[in-house]
Amino acid sequence: MLNGWFACVILFAAITASDASEAPVTTDSVKPLVTIKAHAGWVSSVAFSADGKRLVTGGDDAAIKKWVTEDGDWQMESRNVGKGVSAVAFTPDGKLIASAHWDKTVRLCDATTGKNKAILRGHKESVTCLAISPDGKRLATGSGDDTWRIWDIATEKTVASGELPDDYDVNCIAFNHDGKHIVTGDGEKHLIIWDAATGERLDSLVGHEGAVTCVAWSADGKHIVSGSYDDTLIIWDAEAGKPLHTLRGHGGDVSCLAISGDGRWIVSGGEDKVVKVWDARTGKERATLRGDADAITTIAITRDGQRIASGSRGVVHLWQGPAAAD
């Protein structure tokens, strides 16, 4: 454990100290700090609490579990969650966990006890993705029914919705910094920005050549980052709707990504079984972390960039994050 931690700190010290033009660091010597045997099947989603001290995971075994980030100790499990879990997230205050499910429902459970607090119904197919607004008052979901919905968490009612122009699943969804807009990615090549209050379509981002699988909006609202089955990520100017950098380096489909809270780092994973760390300002690849035996299905980074979590078949790896050496 100590040797792996030390090697990881040395790696990221080199990354943060180096010039952006230098070649990326690829190493097989850096090991995960903690490996959690999380679920019986694939781990479909991981998310950190706002303070980074807790991690929630969801799996296709229909379980939701909460862990201590520092050492991977188990804290809570909720199995009264219907069918398989496709996405999970903490509310900003850490009191609730939101989850999306194959049985067309969205659920809110108590983050301490795991007991269901609410079941939201309205989608006609599996709920594929979710995001919580920065103020914690609303929940955005996407579905295989080609629609997205905004829910008021307090009233448990749909307050806005939209439908994709073509018959493609909503694969991913994210709020902007003030919660006024959302962005969706779908099973074709589309990234669409919507008004989260009216459902009006505001802009389309054109650049990917395959299905858009994951999307995130930077905390300052200036950038959107997307990943795709075309093996790339794109950093977008959110206001202009134009691509700034295309990130190439994965050897297969990109399935997941996350942005640190300060906007400095992007982490991604996919079919090639590796975690990649990117400089969000330049689009340069900064590191490749190897440790998964199977494709990486989900990834998260703490707001302060101190820890990364990657999920795969049955396991979650916790890595030292790129900000650890700052």
Secondary structure, 3 states (H helix, E strand, C coil): CHHHHHHHHHHHHHHHHCCCCCCCEEECCCCCCEEEEEEEEEEEEEEECCCCCEEEEEECCCCEEEEECCCCCEEEEECCCCCCEEEEEECCCCCEEEEEECCCEEEEEECCCCCEEEEEECCCCCEEEEEECCCCCEEEEEECCCEEEEEECCCCEEEEEEECCCCCCEEEEEECCCCCEEEEEECCCCEEEEECCCCCEEEEECCCCCCEEEEEECCCCCEEEEEECCCEEEEEECCCCEEEEEEECCCCCEEEEEECCCCCEEEEEECCCEEEEEECCCCCEEEEEECCCCCCCEEEECCCCCEEEEECEEEEEEEECHHHHC
